[in-house]
């Protein structure tokens, strides 16, 4: 069975054997006998007690309130809405205060003021928020249905426009830029280096070692070293073989790669449980059994794991330890080659592990076991952990260095092209990784985070003064500035003592790499970039350790990888591959921002123009608070007569998807956020004032009979003006756009007959004979032409004098 419920851990023991009931023993709860939630029991059975449930679960203790994210475009629209409200109040006050005071009653003036507030209420477009939310849903559907981004999920549609203005991208390395699929590359023995290509040579050395031992012949040094190293990597791990197959299962991709390599050389893992490790030799099918005496799992604090074994056939006891070079260098006997070879392998972009061994005698083990049991029964958890660590540390001294392993984490598909395009789009990429400095440098070059021939500027400091000197020495402002490279300790010093200077230098660099970076530091860096620069940030990662930076960024992007779906579930957008990022940002981000900016300003224009018509009408008729259009026309104008064509702008494209990806430099224009600004708002406001004034003044100038004719002329000219303005703004026609224009025009034509019949609505809004006359047609045509042609001519001249970059390749 499986111990532990959802979000809990199970303290697991073993069932008693067939020899009877085992005597009671005192067993402390620790990592070595705990199974966390979602643990897959590969073989055997486990009996345990459920611990760490409810609020004590790891996910609940790590849980934090998800921040509410609001796009910059929404904040701009909120500001404009406040401005428009003030405009409504001001205009209403002017309409009351300008005419001469014939009534001494303040109450009548107050009533007139509120009547004007209602008449000018279209200035504050309540439908704008509804239109934008519907547009965001449309953008999410486009992303979800994009065949080039299969598996993409939009978890937060409210910030789609932020994708169109990203300036800083912060990315994890393992599982994000790389696949988190480890492939064995090298096994360094000091005097000899074995590679995956020399598999036959390794098999031959292993066969030679066992046959020579069986025959009593002396072993060659290389064969002895090879066998010792392969045995160590085949025994020191937490990998289990899958029953009924030749595959393995384990939490660490590095260990899976090493155990698979050992199996390929002839030492296959056939059984692994809490008590035994069984290997099978390929050349003679002999099974070798080791009893597991003690096991010390890998932790982020110790950065190593250890296991004590007794070979059942010979009774020899061995203590094997495997871990990071920074820790193991102090545990092994002095080596002349370890530090140099670790650096060489890291410069090749390989992940290294140091494997060491210490033989144990029976007496030494019994003494250690007694000390360990006493340490494990300490009263407090902190004291117990410290006592156990000290007990093990006494054994990890002058260990025999067996080998240095190297595995490669393969890059994801099209990582180089994606990062190159983002760099050309003026998106600065920061890589935040837990790997060592040399490995991060190689991955950055292989992934094209740093351009070919690009230089690095390492900041490796041990004191605040040294960190300050390094930061001041960075060559800012040069043409080909180097990539800033910071290790974990130096990053901590910079953030604590020189935060402002570090951010100035880092933001001036074309790319930044932070090594040995903790999850807390990742979130802190994103937060500091946001506050220091005010620019739009995006964070992308695949694991739970990336959640802090994903939540802190304006746009959080998660990748569904081998580390689970924690990052994907916490993110605003979920992708299956890193390469999908270029299409998400350069294409969907572009469309979302441009469409929302145009839609918002068009809806504001739609409300302003009818308010201007009302203001001109009231001004001409002695500032009377009388509506020029009845409720049917006002509601119809905001809904069936304009909504379709205006909302169809969410389908507009200024360039094709191919050109957006082919010319990523076009994205730089979006980062300036000029498509929705105070300047563009004033331009659209001026359009509304001009067109509203022309429509009403033109109708009054041409008016010679009844008021109902003015209503028919102005409202028809207003509808046609809106439809023509939509056509003027469209850059690439879509079938739905054309259909919406035609259908809307047909609906309005049909409504003329309905609104002219007093039997249907109880009152006659239009004069049908007049609206079917030639006089009506030429007056409407003349007013509409005067309203739209100058605006269209101005737009053409503006594009000729200062064309957009996108228009050159449209």
C-alpha positions as a printed Julia matrix, in Angstrom:
810×3 Matrix{Float64}:
   0.0     0.0     0.0
   0.93    3.66   -0.01
   1.31    5.55    3.24
   0.25    9.16    3.48
  -2.73   11.08    2.21
  -2.89   14.1    -0.04
  -0.39   16.67    1.13
   0.86   14.46    3.97
   3.8    12.28    4.7
   3.89    8.77    6.0
   6.46    7.44    8.45
   7.09    4.04    6.96
   8.47    0.88    8.53
   8.75   -2.67    7.3
   6.53   -5.59    7.95
   8.01   -8.34   10.17
   9.49  -11.28    8.38
   8.38  -14.86    8.49
  10.6   -15.67   11.45
   8.12  -14.28   13.98
   7.28  -11.01   15.61
  10.16   -8.56   15.67
  11.12   -7.18   19.1
   9.89   -3.64   19.78
  12.4    -0.92   19.01
  12.45    2.86   19.42
  12.55    4.36   15.95
  12.8     8.13   15.37
  10.89    9.76   12.53
  13.31   11.04    9.89
  13.78   11.51    6.19
  15.16    7.99    5.8
  11.84    6.41    6.78
   9.39    9.01    5.46
   7.37    8.88    2.27
   5.98   12.2     1.1
   2.67   12.67   -0.65
   2.48   11.42   -4.23
   5.24    8.91   -3.5
   5.06    5.9    -5.82
   5.93    2.63   -4.12
   7.92    0.92   -6.87
   8.1    -2.48   -5.15
   7.24   -4.25   -1.91
   4.94   -2.91    0.77
   5.11   -0.32    3.55
   3.35    0.03    6.88
   3.3     3.49    8.4
   1.52    6.22   10.28
   0.28    9.36    8.58
   1.98   12.53    9.79
   2.12   16.17    8.68
  -1.53   16.57    7.7
  -3.85   19.55    7.48
  -2.1    22.83    8.17
   1.17   20.98    8.77
   1.47   19.83    5.19
   4.33   21.25    3.2
   2.06   22.88    0.63
  -0.05   24.58    3.33
   2.99   25.86    5.23
   4.46   27.23    2.0
   1.14   28.67    0.86
   0.83   32.42    0.6
  -1.83   34.77   -0.65
  -1.78   35.02   -4.41
  -1.27   38.67   -5.38
  -3.87   40.35   -7.56
  -2.32   41.45  -10.83
  -3.65   44.36  -12.86
  -2.31   45.23  -16.3
  -0.79   48.62  -16.96
  -3.39   49.23  -19.68
  -6.19   48.74  -17.16
  -4.55   51.26  -14.84
  -4.33   53.76  -17.69
  -8.0    53.22  -18.54
  -8.94   53.7   -14.88
  -7.13   57.05  -14.94
  -8.89   58.07  -18.15
 -12.25   57.04  -16.67
 -11.63   59.38  -13.73
 -10.68   62.14  -16.16
 -13.84   61.55  -18.19
 -15.97   61.68  -15.06
 -14.44   65.02  -14.17
 -15.11   66.14  -17.74
 -18.76   65.12  -17.39
 -19.17   67.08  -14.16
 -17.37   70.13  -15.6
 -19.41   70.15  -18.79
 -22.66   69.78  -16.84
 -21.68   72.65  -14.55
 -20.86   74.88  -17.52
 -24.21   74.14  -19.14
 -25.89   75.37  -15.95
 -23.65   78.36  -15.2
 -23.16   79.83  -18.7
 -26.77   80.94  -19.47
 -28.06   84.16  -17.84
 -29.65   83.68  -14.45
 -33.44   83.98  -15.0
 -34.32   81.76  -12.07
 -33.25   82.68   -8.57
 -33.96   79.17   -7.28
 -30.76   77.15   -6.61
 -32.86   74.01   -6.5
 -33.81   74.33  -10.17
 -30.18   74.82  -11.09
 -29.24   71.74   -9.09
 -31.93   69.73  -10.83
 -30.72   70.98  -14.22
 -27.15   70.05  -13.24
 -28.14   66.45  -12.48
 -30.22   66.28  -15.67
 -27.14   67.26  -17.64
 -25.12   64.64  -15.74
 -27.58   62.04  -17.01
 -27.56   63.46  -20.55
 -23.74   63.4   -20.67
 -23.4    60.03  -18.91
 -22.21   58.44  -22.15
 -18.89   60.3   -21.69
 -18.01   57.76  -18.98
 -18.29   54.54  -21.01
 -19.65   51.93  -18.66
 -19.63   49.44  -21.54
 -15.85   49.88  -21.85
 -15.12   47.48  -19.0
 -17.53   44.9   -20.42
 -16.0    45.23  -23.9
 -12.47   44.83  -22.55
 -13.35   41.77  -20.48
 -14.96   40.16  -23.52
 -11.87   41.06  -25.54
  -9.6    39.42  -22.94
 -11.64   36.24  -23.19
 -11.23   36.39  -26.97
  -7.44   36.71  -26.61
  -7.38   33.72  -24.27
  -9.34   31.63  -26.79
  -6.88   32.6   -29.53
  -3.96   31.45  -27.37
  -5.71   28.25  -26.36
  -6.57   27.37  -29.96
  -3.17   28.27  -31.42
  -1.92   25.11  -33.12
   1.68   26.34  -32.76
   1.27   26.47  -28.96
  -0.38   23.15  -28.19
  -1.13   22.72  -24.51
  -1.05   26.44  -23.71
  -3.41   27.47  -20.89
  -4.42   30.99  -19.9
  -5.05   30.98  -16.15
  -5.37   34.75  -15.81
  -6.9    36.55  -18.77
  -6.79   39.95  -17.05
  -3.15   40.67  -17.92
  -2.96   39.56  -21.55
  -1.97   43.1   -22.59
   1.14   42.93  -20.39
   2.56   40.35  -22.8
   2.86   43.18  -25.31
   5.31   45.27  -23.28
   7.75   42.92  -21.52
  11.22   44.37  -21.04
  12.74   41.96  -18.49
  12.46   38.18  -18.67
  13.68   36.18  -15.68
  14.08   32.5   -16.34
  15.05   29.38  -14.49
  17.59   27.06  -16.11
  16.97   23.42  -15.25
  13.69   22.26  -16.75
  13.05   25.63  -18.38
  15.93   26.29  -20.73
  16.87   22.63  -20.43
  14.69   19.53  -20.52
  15.73   18.2   -17.1
  16.68   15.02  -18.97
  20.15   13.96  -17.86
  22.43   12.07  -20.21
  25.63   10.48  -18.9
  28.75   11.93  -20.51
  31.92   11.25  -18.5
  33.34    9.27  -15.59
  36.65   10.73  -14.46
  38.95    8.5   -12.42
  41.8    10.95  -12.07
  44.27    9.12  -14.27
  41.72    8.16  -16.89
  38.46    9.58  -18.24
  35.75    7.22  -19.43
  33.0     8.54  -21.7
  29.65    7.3   -22.92
  31.27    6.64  -26.3
  33.76    4.21  -24.73
  31.07    1.9   -23.37
  32.71   -1.26  -24.73
  35.99   -0.3   -23.11
  34.27    0.13  -19.76
  32.51   -3.23  -20.09
  35.84   -4.86  -20.9
  37.51   -3.35  -17.84
  34.64   -4.5   -15.63
  34.79   -8.07  -16.98
  38.56   -8.07  -16.55
  38.25   -7.0   -12.92
  35.8    -9.74  -11.93
  37.52  -12.52  -13.92
  40.93  -11.63  -12.53
  39.49  -11.61   -9.0
  37.86  -15.0    -9.55
  41.12  -16.43  -10.9
  43.17  -14.91   -8.08
  45.19  -12.84  -10.55
  46.23   -9.27   -9.7
  44.01   -6.48  -11.03
  45.28   -3.7   -13.22
  44.96   -0.27  -11.54
  42.56    0.97  -14.21
  40.29   -2.09  -13.93
  40.27   -1.78  -10.13
  39.42    1.92  -10.28
  36.72    1.33  -12.87
  35.03   -1.42  -10.87
  35.13    0.59   -7.63
  33.65    3.65   -9.33
  30.89    1.74  -11.11
  29.97   -0.16   -7.95
  29.73    3.13   -6.07
  27.39    4.81   -8.55
  25.33    1.61   -8.83
  24.9     1.41   -5.02
  24.81    5.0    -3.76
  21.41    6.36   -4.86
  17.67    6.4    -4.21
  16.64    4.74   -7.47
  14.37    1.73   -7.72
  13.99   -0.65  -10.66
  10.52   -0.86  -12.17
   9.1    -4.35  -11.73
   8.69   -6.24  -14.97
  10.83   -3.87  -17.03
  14.33   -2.61  -17.67
  13.66    0.98  -16.61
  14.28    2.76  -13.33
  12.39    5.21  -11.2
  13.76    7.92   -8.95
  13.38   11.52   -7.89
  16.75   12.69   -9.22
  17.36   12.74  -12.99
  21.11   12.76  -12.27
  20.89    9.51  -10.35
  18.74    7.92  -13.03
  21.36    8.76  -15.64
  24.18    7.3   -13.52
  22.31    4.1   -12.61
  21.33    3.62  -16.26
  24.97    4.0   -17.29
  26.08    1.48  -14.68
  23.46   -0.96  -15.99
  24.69   -0.43  -19.55
  28.24   -1.29  -18.48
  27.18   -4.56  -16.86
  26.12   -3.72  -13.28
  22.34   -3.72  -13.43
  20.19   -2.76  -10.45
  17.56   -5.49  -10.04
  16.22   -4.77   -6.54
  16.34   -1.83   -4.16
  14.45   -1.52   -0.88
  15.11   -0.24    2.6
  17.16   -3.31    3.57
  18.86   -4.52    0.41
  20.49   -3.5    -2.85
  20.87   -6.24   -5.45
  23.04   -5.9    -8.56
  23.37   -8.34  -11.43
  26.57   -8.75  -13.42
  25.87   -8.9   -17.13
  28.8   -11.11  -18.15
  27.87  -14.05  -15.88
  24.36  -13.16  -14.52
  25.59  -13.44  -10.93
  23.58  -11.44   -8.39
  25.47   -9.49   -5.73
  23.6    -8.53   -2.59
  24.36   -5.7    -0.15
  22.54   -5.11    3.11
  21.67   -1.48    3.77
  22.88   -0.58    7.27
  22.26    3.16    7.3
  21.15    5.74    4.78
  21.51    9.53    4.85
  19.32   11.18    2.19
  20.3    14.2     0.17
  19.2    17.56    1.55
  19.65   21.11    0.27
  21.68   21.91    3.4
  24.16   19.02    3.22
  24.21   18.8    -0.62
  25.24   15.16   -0.42
  23.87   11.71    0.37
  25.47    8.72    2.03
  24.78    5.03    2.46
  26.39    2.32    4.6
  26.39   -1.17    3.09
  27.56   -4.67    4.0
  28.33   -7.05    1.16
  26.56  -10.27    2.06
  29.12  -12.6     0.45
  32.29  -11.14    1.98
  30.88   -9.25    4.98
  32.85   -6.14    4.05
  31.27   -2.84    5.14
  31.55    0.34    3.13
  30.42    3.93    3.59
  29.69    5.61    0.24
  29.06    9.34   -0.13
  28.06   11.28   -3.24
  27.57   15.03   -3.47
  28.44   18.45   -4.84
  32.1    19.25   -5.38
  31.96   22.32   -3.14
  31.08   20.09   -0.18
  32.95   16.9    -1.06
  36.28   18.67   -1.62
  36.54   19.0     2.17
  35.54   15.38    2.82
  37.98   13.49    0.59
  41.7    13.06    1.0
  43.77   15.73   -0.72
  43.5    15.32   -4.5
  45.71   16.89   -7.14
  43.14   16.6    -9.93
  39.64   17.1    -8.46
  39.38   20.9    -8.52
  40.88   21.19  -11.99
  38.67   18.52  -13.54
  35.53   19.9   -11.9
  36.27   23.24  -13.54
  36.98   21.6   -16.92
  33.71   19.64  -16.88
  31.73   22.66  -15.71
  33.12   24.68  -18.6
  31.71   22.02  -20.89
  28.27   22.66  -19.38
  28.18   19.35  -17.49
  26.72   18.74  -14.03
  29.23   17.05  -11.74
  29.03   14.84   -8.66
  31.93   13.62   -6.53
  31.81   10.01   -5.28
  33.89    8.9    -2.29
  34.24    5.79   -0.11
  35.41    4.78    3.34
  35.87    1.15    4.43
  34.42    0.29    7.84
  35.32   -2.32   10.4
  32.74   -4.1    12.51
  33.91   -2.37   15.68
  33.9     1.06   14.06
  30.41    0.55   12.73
  29.05   -0.67   16.08
  30.45    2.38   17.82
  28.99    4.64   15.12
  25.6     2.9    15.35
  25.47    3.46   19.1
  26.33    7.14   18.72
  23.85    7.56   15.89
  21.0     5.96   17.82
  21.64    8.26   20.75
  21.72   11.27   18.42
  18.46   10.27   16.77
  16.68   10.12   20.13
  17.44   13.72   20.99
  14.47   15.52   22.54
  14.09   18.35   19.99
  13.99   18.09   16.21
  16.67   20.76   15.78
  18.95   19.12   18.34
  18.36   15.71   16.8
  19.29   16.91   13.31
  22.42   18.65   14.58
  23.51   15.63   16.61
  23.01   13.26   13.67
  24.92   15.59   11.37
  27.86   15.8    13.78
  27.89   12.04   14.17
  28.08   11.51   10.4
  30.62   14.3     9.94
  33.07   12.41   12.14
  33.07    9.6     9.59
  33.3    11.86    6.52
  36.99   12.59    6.94
  39.84   11.66    4.57
  37.56    9.55    2.42
  38.88    7.8    -0.67
  38.04    9.72   -3.82
  36.61    7.2    -6.3
  35.45    9.21   -9.28
  33.9    12.36  -10.65
  30.71   11.9   -12.66
  29.44   14.28  -15.33
  25.98   14.37  -16.89
  24.49   16.77  -19.4
  21.12   18.43  -19.14
  19.83   18.66  -22.71
  18.52   22.0   -23.98
  14.87   22.35  -24.88
  13.84   22.61  -28.51
  14.47   25.97  -30.23
  15.81   27.63  -27.07
  18.53   29.43  -29.03
  16.12   30.89  -31.59
  13.69   31.96  -28.88
  16.29   33.81  -26.8
  17.84   35.41  -29.88
  14.46   36.75  -31.01
  13.68   38.06  -27.55
  17.07   39.76  -27.43
  16.37   41.38  -30.8
  13.01   42.47  -29.4
  14.89   44.38  -26.67
  13.82   41.95  -23.94
  16.63   41.62  -21.4
  16.93   38.08  -20.1
  18.12   37.2   -16.61
  18.92   33.56  -15.8
  18.42   32.68  -12.13
  19.79   29.21  -11.42
  21.01   27.08   -8.57
  23.9    25.67  -10.61
  27.54   26.6   -10.25
  29.02   29.54  -12.07
  30.96   27.64  -14.75
  27.98   25.45  -15.71
  25.72   28.49  -15.99
  28.21   30.2   -18.31
  28.27   27.26  -20.71
  24.49   26.86  -20.72
  24.12   30.59  -21.35
  26.39   30.36  -24.38
  24.8    27.16  -25.71
  21.31   28.6   -25.27
  22.3    31.91  -26.95
  21.47   33.87  -23.83
  24.82   35.48  -24.51
  25.52   36.16  -28.2
  28.36   34.39  -29.98
  31.64   35.88  -28.94
  29.97   37.68  -26.03
  31.98   38.32  -22.89
  31.19   37.71  -19.23
  31.85   40.0   -16.28
  31.96   37.8   -13.14
  31.17   39.35   -9.77
  32.64   36.97   -7.2
  33.22   38.71   -3.88
  33.73   37.67   -0.28
  33.16   41.06    1.35
  30.95   44.13    0.77
  34.0    46.21   -0.18
  35.08   43.71   -2.8
  31.52   43.53   -4.17
  31.44   47.33   -4.43
  34.71   47.36   -6.38
  33.44   44.72   -8.76
  30.19   46.58   -9.44
  31.96   49.87  -10.03
  34.29   48.17  -12.48
  31.5    47.06  -14.81
  31.83   48.81  -18.21
  28.46   50.52  -18.55
  27.49   52.24  -21.78
  29.88   50.4   -24.09
  28.64   49.05  -27.41
  29.03   45.34  -26.63
  28.68   45.25  -22.87
  29.48   41.9   -21.2
  26.97   39.66  -19.49
  26.9    40.23  -15.74
  27.65   37.0   -13.86
  26.98   36.87  -10.1
  27.34   33.93   -7.73
  25.08   33.29   -4.74
  27.27   34.75   -1.97
  28.09   37.85   -4.0
  24.42   38.31   -4.85
  23.55   38.28   -1.16
  26.25   40.88   -0.46
  25.04   43.08   -3.31
  21.4    42.92   -2.24
  22.23   43.67    1.39
  24.84   46.42    1.02
  24.75   47.82   -2.55
  21.2    47.26   -3.72
  20.76   50.45   -5.77
  24.18   50.2    -7.46
  23.65   46.52   -8.24
  20.31   47.21   -9.9
  21.77   50.08  -11.92
  24.6    47.89  -13.18
  22.41   44.83  -13.76
  19.73   46.78  -15.63
  22.42   48.3   -17.86
  23.78   44.85  -18.77
  22.38   43.06  -21.85
  21.97   39.85  -19.83
  22.41   38.79  -16.21
  23.15   35.37  -14.73
  22.68   34.75  -11.0
  24.15   31.44   -9.8
  23.41   29.48   -6.62
  20.18   31.45   -6.35
  17.6    30.47   -3.72
  13.82   30.69   -4.35
  13.59   33.63   -1.95
  16.32   35.48   -3.81
  14.53   34.88   -7.1
  11.39   36.54   -5.82
  13.38   39.37   -4.26
  15.2    40.12   -7.52
  11.94   40.36   -9.49
  10.43   42.64   -6.86
  13.49   44.92   -6.93
  13.43   45.18  -10.73
   9.77   46.18  -10.64
  10.3    48.88   -8.05
  13.6    50.16   -9.43
  12.76   50.33  -13.14
   8.97   50.4   -13.25
   9.21   48.26  -16.37
   7.13   45.21  -17.22
   8.7    41.95  -16.02
   7.99   38.32  -16.86
   9.21   35.24  -15.0
   9.22   31.71  -16.36
   9.98   28.48  -14.55
   8.93   24.88  -14.18
   9.36   23.96  -10.5
   8.04   24.85   -7.1
  11.2    26.83   -6.36
  10.25   29.21   -9.2
   6.85   30.14   -7.74
   8.11   33.17   -5.75
   9.43   34.91   -8.86
   6.42   33.85  -10.95
   4.08   35.5    -8.45
   6.2    38.65   -8.11
   6.47   39.32  -11.85
   3.92   41.27  -13.85
   3.51   38.17  -16.02
   4.1    34.71  -14.55
   4.65   31.87  -17.0
   4.87   28.23  -15.95
   6.16   25.27  -17.92
   4.74   21.81  -17.37
   7.91   19.79  -16.89
   9.3    16.83  -15.03
   9.15   18.72  -11.72
   5.35   18.68  -11.75
   2.71   21.33  -12.33
   3.29   23.57   -9.31
   4.75   26.4   -11.38
   2.16   25.89  -14.1
  -0.72   26.1   -11.62
   0.68   29.22   -9.93
   1.4    31.03  -13.19
  -0.76   33.35  -15.28
   0.08   31.44  -18.46
   1.07   27.8   -18.8
   3.18   26.45  -21.67
   4.51   23.03  -22.53
   7.75   24.24  -24.16
  10.01   27.23  -23.68
  10.03   27.86  -27.44
   6.31   28.74  -27.28
   7.32   31.86  -25.4
   8.32   33.68  -28.58
   4.88   33.25  -30.1
   3.13   34.07  -26.83
   5.02   37.36  -26.46
   5.8    38.53  -29.99
   2.47   37.56  -31.56
  -0.27   37.15  -28.96
   1.19   39.83  -26.71
   1.37   42.24  -29.62
  -2.21   41.61  -30.68
  -3.59   41.79  -27.14
  -2.04   45.17  -26.42
  -2.77   46.81  -29.78
  -6.34   45.55  -29.94
  -7.2    46.56  -26.37
  -5.63   50.0   -26.84
  -7.64   50.62  -30.01
 -10.85   49.15  -28.61
 -10.66   51.22  -25.42
 -10.14   54.49  -27.28
 -12.84   53.67  -29.82
 -15.4    52.99  -27.08
 -14.43   56.27  -25.41
 -14.81   58.05  -28.77
 -18.21   56.45  -29.26
 -19.45   57.85  -25.96
 -17.87   61.26  -26.41
 -19.28   61.95  -29.88
 -22.92   61.46  -28.85
 -22.31   63.6   -25.74
 -20.86   66.38  -27.92
 -23.94   66.21  -30.15
 -26.09   66.57  -27.04
 -23.99   69.49  -25.75
 -24.22   71.37  -29.07
 -27.95   70.74  -29.26
 -28.54   72.05  -25.73
 -26.34   75.07  -26.35
 -28.28   76.03  -29.48
 -31.62   75.69  -27.7
 -30.95   78.0   -24.76
 -29.04   75.42  -22.66
 -32.16   73.42  -22.09
 -31.6    70.03  -20.44
 -33.62   68.23  -23.11
 -32.44   64.97  -24.69
 -31.9    65.13  -28.43
 -32.42   61.36  -28.74
 -35.03   59.29  -26.93
 -34.25   56.14  -24.94
 -34.67   53.77  -27.89
 -32.0    55.54  -29.94
 -29.62   56.0   -27.01
 -29.76   52.34  -26.02
 -29.64   51.17  -29.64
 -26.61   53.35  -30.33
 -24.64   51.77  -27.48
 -25.7    48.22  -28.39
 -27.03   46.85  -31.68
 -26.08   49.8   -33.89
 -22.35   49.97  -33.01
 -21.26   47.1   -30.74
 -20.65   44.55  -33.49
 -18.32   46.61  -35.7
 -16.51   48.18  -32.73
 -15.93   44.86  -30.96
 -14.79   43.23  -34.21
 -11.63   45.32  -33.83
 -10.37   42.58  -31.49
  -9.77   40.53  -34.65
  -7.62   43.18  -36.31
  -3.96   42.41  -37.11
  -1.43   45.05  -38.05
   1.01   42.4   -39.37
   0.94   38.67  -39.94
   2.18   36.13  -37.39
   5.05   35.2   -39.69
   6.27   38.79  -39.88
   5.85   39.32  -36.14
   8.22   36.42  -35.51
  10.47   37.25  -38.45
  10.99   40.86  -37.37
  11.11   40.82  -33.55
  12.49   44.39  -33.65
   8.9    45.57  -34.19
   8.18   44.61  -30.59
  10.33   47.53  -29.38
   7.64   49.99  -30.42
   5.17   48.32  -28.08
   7.49   48.67  -25.09
   7.13   52.46  -25.34
   3.38   52.13  -24.59
   2.46   54.89  -27.05
  -0.67   53.3   -28.49
  -2.66   54.26  -25.39
  -1.37   57.46  -23.86
  -2.52   60.96  -23.01
  -1.52   62.06  -26.51
  -3.61   59.42  -28.29
  -6.5    60.03  -25.9
  -6.51   63.75  -26.74
  -6.39   62.93  -30.47
  -9.45   60.7   -30.14
 -11.14   63.35  -28.0
 -10.52   65.95  -30.68
 -11.99   63.6   -33.29
 -15.13   63.22  -31.18
 -15.49   66.97  -30.64
 -15.0    67.72  -34.34
 -17.31   65.0   -35.62
 -20.02   65.6   -33.02
 -19.97   69.33  -33.73
 -20.08   68.82  -37.5
 -22.99   66.39  -37.29
 -25.2    68.59  -35.13
 -24.24   71.97  -36.63
 -24.55   70.56  -40.14
 -28.02   69.22  -39.43
 -29.13   72.55  -37.91
 -27.71   74.44  -40.87
 -29.59   72.19  -43.3
 -32.72   72.06  -41.14
 -35.81   73.68  -42.65
 -38.86   71.83  -41.31
 -39.4    69.74  -38.17
 -37.19   68.68  -35.24
 -37.78   65.02  -36.07
 -35.85   65.58  -39.29
 -32.85   66.81  -37.29
 -33.01   63.67  -35.18
 -33.17   61.43  -38.25
 -30.31   63.22  -40.07
 -27.96   63.46  -37.08
 -28.52   59.93  -35.82
 -28.09   58.35  -39.25
 -24.94   60.42  -39.84
 -23.7    59.36  -36.39
 -24.17   55.65  -37.13
 -22.51   55.95  -40.53
 -19.64   57.92  -39.01
 -18.98   55.17  -36.47
 -19.08   52.45  -39.14
 -16.74   54.43  -41.41
 -14.36   55.14  -38.49
 -14.15   51.41  -37.83
 -13.28   50.86  -41.48
 -10.64   53.6   -41.33
  -8.92   52.0   -38.32
  -8.93   48.42  -39.66
  -5.53   47.31  -40.92
  -6.41   43.82  -42.11
  -9.99   42.89  -42.91
 -11.5    39.76  -41.43
 -14.67   38.06  -42.62
 -16.38   38.74  -39.3
 -15.48   42.43  -39.56
 -17.14   42.75  -42.95
 -20.16   40.78  -41.79
 -20.56   42.96  -38.69
 -20.49   46.15  -40.77
 -23.04   44.83  -43.27
 -25.34   43.29  -40.66
 -25.24   46.41  -38.47
 -26.12   48.62  -41.44
 -28.97   46.28  -42.37
 -30.26   46.22  -38.78
 -30.27   50.0   -38.63
 -32.05   50.24  -41.98
 -34.7    47.84  -40.7
 -35.03   49.74  -37.42
 -35.87   52.92  -39.35
 -39.18   51.34  -40.35
 -39.84   50.1   -36.79
 -38.98   53.44  -35.18
 -41.18   55.29  -37.69
 -44.31   53.34  -36.73
 -46.29   54.74  -33.76
 -48.24   51.5   -33.47
 -45.14   49.43  -32.61
 -43.47   51.69  -30.01
 -46.26   54.03  -29.1
 -44.48   57.04  -30.59
 -42.88   57.94  -33.86
 -39.11   58.53  -33.63
 -38.43   58.97  -37.35
 -40.39   60.49  -40.23
 -40.34   57.59  -42.67
 -41.33   59.5   -45.84
 -38.62   62.05  -45.18
 -35.98   59.39  -44.5
 -36.81   57.72  -47.79
 -36.45   60.94  -49.71
 -33.5    62.11  -51.79
 -33.21   65.22  -49.61
 -32.51   63.09  -46.57
 -29.91   61.01  -48.4
 -27.86   63.92  -49.71
 -27.96   65.77  -46.41
 -26.79   62.69  -44.52
 -24.13   62.0   -47.15
 -22.85   65.59  -47.0
 -22.68   65.67  -43.2
 -21.03   62.24  -43.02
 -18.46   63.22  -45.63
 -17.55   66.45  -43.8
 -17.35   64.46  -40.57
 -15.15   61.61  -41.82
 -13.1    62.77  -44.8
 -10.9    65.3   -42.9
 -10.21   62.67  -40.21
  -9.28   60.11  -42.84
  -7.08   62.61  -44.71
  -5.33   63.55  -41.45
  -4.66   59.88  -40.71
  -3.22   59.33  -44.21
  -0.93   62.34  -43.92
   0.21   61.27  -40.47
   1.12   57.81  -41.76
   2.96   59.34  -44.72
   4.95   61.8   -42.63
   5.69   59.45  -39.72
   4.93   55.86  -40.76
   4.95   53.05  -38.23
   7.6    50.4   -38.71
   4.94   47.72  -39.02
   3.33   49.55  -41.95
   6.53   49.14  -43.98
   6.19   45.36  -44.06
   2.4    45.13  -43.92
